[in-house]
Amino acid sequence: MPATTPTEQSEPTGPQAVEEPVARRDWTADVALVLVAVMWGVNIPVMKHGVELIDKLAFNSIRLTFSAIVLGVLTLIERKPSKPDAQWVRIIGVVFVSGFIYQLCFVLGVGETRAGNTALILSTTPMWTALLAWLAGLERLPAVAWAGLVVTFVGTLLVAVDPTQLDFGSRYFAGNMTILLASFLWALGAVLSKPLLEQISPTHMAFLAATITLPFHYLIAGSKTLDGFRIMSGDLTALVCVAYSGLFSTGLAYAFWNYGVRKVGPSQASIYQNLVPMIALTAGWFVLGESITLIQIPGGILILGGLLIMRRGRANRPSVKWGAKQ
């Protein structure tokens, strides 16, 4: 074996920064993540009306049934072989974090605190994600990217938080802490899924999350699920609400979300979640006739501005690849 010359380098393991020329921007991830934000934003007024007709735990279990169906169909159409190797323990762990524990905390927390509290706490998710990704060594965000996070955070507060409804008193402490846990769990799931999505397709990952956790959601809902199915059989509005939430919000959107995480990383993908309050506000005004305040308009502008700042930071940073040669 020839001796190693001074110009040769051993092949490092783990994430390595690789300088690559940017020939052109790939906007597919941006489009996918914007569509996710639209589907999630529209889902808020849809789900708000749906849980008035069906018990919230039953609504959750039934909509995830629709999700499993649409994701199963997409996985069959994709026919893209996945190679998870010996990662099944990690895959199941991620699935339960994002597909079960997060879902349960979110549903329970929303019912125990005010809407303003929920919006404020959930708007911290991109920062949790960026921090966890940085601690895990998955992403090295430049200063401009962190600036984009701060700008979108401020914009989200203006869009989502009504000062007259903001209350962190002891009455809402349990709900606030549950939503905070849900926010952290979503960020944790996004970060943990990043290396796995190099081996398994985003659609397949979303399908596993829906199918593996579905029996547990049915178990928690119990007989209320059957009551929900009976209500849907005689109420077209309830059927449409559940079907939309399942087919799009936790179905197609989850596949698009995983695709975005794989393409741009968890913290970059998470920033698009700050579009959700603005879209939800617009959908609420159009569908439910809810009012829009003047302070929320500059909030929406800040959200879009922060996204553009993050986009610029992503385009100019070195890419991070697992096991790449330096």
C-alpha positions in Angstrom: 0.0 0.0 0.0 1.6 3.3 -1.0 2.4 5.8 1.7 0.0 8.7 2.3 1.3 11.9 0.7 0.9 15.3 2.4 -1.8 16.2 -0.1 -3.9 13.2 0.7 -6.5 13.2 3.4 -8.2 10.4 5.2 -12.0 10.1 4.8 -13.7 11.6 7.8 -17.0 10.3 9.1 -20.0 12.3 10.2 -21.3 15.5 8.8 -18.7 17.5 6.9 -19.0 20.9 5.3 -18.4 20.7 1.6 -18.0 23.8 -0.5 -20.0 23.4 -3.7 -20.6 25.9 -6.4 -24.3 27.0 -6.6 -25.2 26.6 -10.2 -28.9 27.3 -9.8 -31.4 27.3 -7.0 -33.6 24.3 -6.6 -37.0 25.7 -5.7 -38.8 22.3 -5.3 -38.2 22.2 -1.6 -39.5 25.8 -1.2 -42.7 25.0 -3.2 -43.3 21.8 -1.2 -42.8 23.6 2.2 -45.1 26.5 1.1 -47.8 24.0 0.1 -47.4 22.4 3.6 -47.9 25.7 5.2 -51.0 26.4 3.1 -52.5 22.9 3.9 -51.7 23.3 7.7 -53.0 26.9 7.7 -56.3 26.0 6.0 -56.7 23.0 8.3 -57.0 25.2 11.4 -60.5 26.6 10.7 -61.5 23.3 9.1 -60.4 21.4 12.2 -61.9 24.0 14.5 -65.3 23.4 12.9 -64.8 19.6 12.8 -64.1 19.1 16.5 -67.4 20.9 17.2 -69.1 18.0 15.5 -66.9 15.1 16.5 -65.0 14.4 19.7 -61.4 15.6 19.3 -59.7 12.3 20.1 -62.1 10.5 17.7 -61.4 13.3 15.1 -57.7 12.7 15.5 -57.9 8.9 15.0 -60.2 9.0 12.0 -58.2 11.7 10.2 -55.1 9.6 10.6 -56.9 6.7 9.0 -57.4 8.9 5.9 -53.7 9.9 6.2 -52.5 6.3 6.2 -54.6 5.5 3.1 -53.4 8.5 1.0 -49.7 7.9 2.1 -50.0 4.2 1.3 -51.2 5.0 -2.2 -48.4 7.6 -2.7 -45.8 5.0 -1.5 -47.1 2.5 -4.0 -47.0 5.0 -6.8 -43.6 6.2 -5.9 -42.0 2.7 -6.0 -38.8 4.1 -4.7 -36.8 1.5 -2.8 -35.8 2.5 0.7 -32.7 1.2 2.4 -33.1 1.7 6.2 -30.5 -1.0 6.9 -30.3 -1.4 10.7 -32.1 1.9 11.4 -35.5 0.4 12.3 -35.1 1.2 16.0 -34.4 4.8 15.2 -37.2 5.0 12.7 -39.8 3.7 15.1 -38.5 6.1 17.7 -38.9 9.1 15.4 -42.3 7.8 14.3 -43.6 7.7 17.9 -42.1 11.2 18.7 -43.7 12.9 15.7 -46.6 10.7 14.9 -48.0 9.8 18.3 -46.6 11.8 21.3 -46.6 15.1 19.5 -50.1 14.6 18.1 -51.4 13.7 21.6 -49.7 16.6 23.4 -51.0 19.0 20.8 -54.6 17.8 21.0 -54.6 17.8 24.8 -52.8 21.1 25.2 -55.1 23.1 22.8 -58.0 22.2 25.0 -56.3 23.4 28.2 -55.0 26.9 27.2 -56.0 30.0 25.3 -55.5 30.3 21.5 -53.0 33.2 22.0 -50.9 31.1 24.4 -50.9 28.3 21.9 -49.8 30.5 19.0 -47.0 32.1 21.0 -45.6 28.9 22.2 -45.8 27.1 18.8 -44.1 30.0 17.1 -40.9 29.1 19.0 -40.7 25.8 17.1 -38.3 27.0 14.4 -35.9 28.2 17.1 -36.1 24.9 18.9 -35.4 23.2 15.6 -32.4 25.4 14.7 -31.0 24.9 18.2 -31.3 21.2 18.2 -30.0 20.9 14.7 -27.0 23.0 15.7 -26.4 20.9 18.8 -26.6 17.7 16.8 -24.1 19.0 14.3 -26.6 18.6 11.4 -26.6 22.2 10.3 -24.2 25.2 10.6 -26.4 28.2 10.3 -24.8 31.5 9.3 -25.6 34.7 11.1 -28.1 35.8 8.3 -30.1 32.6 8.9 -30.4 33.3 12.6 -31.5 36.8 11.7 -34.2 35.3 9.5 -35.4 33.2 12.4 -35.7 36.2 14.6 -37.5 38.3 12.0 -40.1 35.5 11.3 -40.5 34.9 15.1 -41.4 38.6 15.6 -43.8 38.5 12.6 -45.5 35.4 13.9 -46.1 37.0 17.2 -47.8 40.0 15.5 -49.9 37.7 13.4 -50.9 35.1 15.9 -51.0 36.7 19.4 -53.9 38.9 20.5 -52.7 40.7 23.7 -56.2 40.7 25.1 -56.2 36.8 25.0 -52.7 36.3 26.2 -52.8 34.8 29.7 -50.1 32.7 31.4 -51.8 32.4 34.7 -51.8 29.3 36.8 -55.2 28.3 35.3 -53.5 27.6 32.0 -50.1 26.4 33.3 -50.7 22.7 32.4 -52.0 23.5 28.9 -49.1 25.9 28.3 -46.5 23.3 29.3 -48.2 20.6 27.2 -48.1 22.9 24.1 -44.4 23.7 24.9 -43.7 20.0 25.0 -45.5 19.5 21.7 -43.4 22.3 20.1 -40.2 20.7 21.3 -41.3 17.3 20.2 -42.0 18.4 16.7 -38.6 20.1 16.5 -37.0 16.9 17.9 -38.7 14.7 15.4 -37.6 16.9 12.5 -34.0 16.8 13.6 -34.0 13.1 14.3 -35.5 12.4 10.9 -32.9 14.2 8.9 -30.2 11.4 8.7 -32.9 8.8 8.3 -34.4 10.6 5.3 -31.1 9.9 3.5 -32.0 6.2 3.5 -35.7 6.1 3.4 -38.0 8.1 1.1 -40.0 11.0 2.7 -43.3 9.5 1.6 -42.4 6.1 3.1 -41.4 7.7 6.3 -44.7 9.6 6.6 -46.6 6.4 5.8 -44.8 4.5 8.6 -45.6 7.4 11.0 -49.3 7.2 10.2 -49.7 3.4 10.2 -47.5 2.4 13.1 -49.1 5.0 15.5 -52.7 4.6 14.2 -53.6 1.7 16.6 -52.5 3.7 19.6 -54.7 6.6 18.6 -57.7 4.3 18.2 -56.9 2.8 21.6 -56.9 6.2 23.3 -60.1 7.4 21.6 -61.9 4.1 22.4 -65.6 3.9 21.5 -65.6 7.6 20.6 -64.1 6.7 17.2 -67.2 4.6 16.4 -69.4 7.5 17.4 -67.3 9.7 15.1 -67.8 7.3 12.1 -71.6 7.3 12.8 -71.7 11.1 12.9 -69.8 11.3 9.6 -72.1 8.9 7.9 -75.0 11.3 8.4 -73.2 14.7 8.3 -71.5 15.7 5.1 -69.8 18.7 6.7 -68.2 16.4 9.4 -67.0 14.0 6.7 -65.5 16.9 4.6 -63.6 18.3 7.7 -62.1 14.9 8.7 -61.3 14.0 5.1 -59.5 17.2 4.4 -57.6 17.1 7.6 -56.5 13.5 7.0 -55.9 13.5 3.3 -54.1 16.9 3.2 -53.0 18.2 6.6 -51.6 14.9 8.0 -51.4 13.0 4.7 -50.0 14.8 1.7 -48.5 17.6 3.8 -46.4 15.1 5.9 -44.9 13.6 2.8 -44.1 17.1 1.5 -42.7 18.1 4.9 -40.3 15.1 5.0 -39.2 16.0 1.5 -38.4 19.5 2.5 -36.5 18.3 5.6 -34.4 16.0 3.5 -33.6 18.7 0.9 -32.9 21.8 3.1 -32.5 20.5 6.6 -34.8 20.7 9.7 -34.2 24.3 10.8 -34.6 25.6 7.3 -37.8 23.6 6.7 -39.2 24.6 10.1 -39.0 28.3 9.3 -41.9 27.8 6.8 -44.1 26.9 9.7 -44.3 30.6 10.6 -46.4 31.0 7.4 -49.1 28.9 9.0 -50.6 31.6 11.4 -50.8 34.1 8.5 -52.5 31.6 6.2 -54.8 30.5 9.1 -55.7 34.1 9.7 -56.6 34.6 6.1 -58.6 31.3 5.9 -60.4 32.2 9.1 -61.4 35.5 7.7 -62.6 34.0 4.4 -64.3 30.9 5.9 -65.4 31.9 9.4 -65.6 35.7 9.0 -63.0 36.3 11.7 -61.5 39.8 11.8 -57.9 40.8 10.9 -56.3 43.6 12.9 -54.0 46.3 11.5 -51.0 45.0 13.6 -51.2 41.6 11.9 -50.5 43.0 8.4 -46.9 44.1 9.2 -46.6 40.8 10.9 -47.3 39.0 7.7 -44.8 41.2 5.9 -42.1 40.3 8.5 -42.8 36.6 8.1 -42.3 36.7 4.3 -39.2 38.9 4.8 -37.7 36.4 7.3 -38.3 33.6 4.8 -36.4 35.4 2.1 -33.5 36.1 4.5 -33.4 32.4 5.5 -33.5 31.5 1.8 -30.5 33.7 1.0 -28.6 32.3 4.0 -29.3 28.8 2.8 -28.2 29.5 -0.8 -24.8 31.0 0.4 -23.9 28.5 3.0 -21.7 25.4 2.5 -23.8 22.2 2.2 -23.5 19.5 4.8 -23.3 15.9 3.8 -23.0 12.8 5.8 -19.8 10.9 5.3 -18.7 13.2 2.5 -15.1 13.4 1.3 -13.4 16.6 2.1 
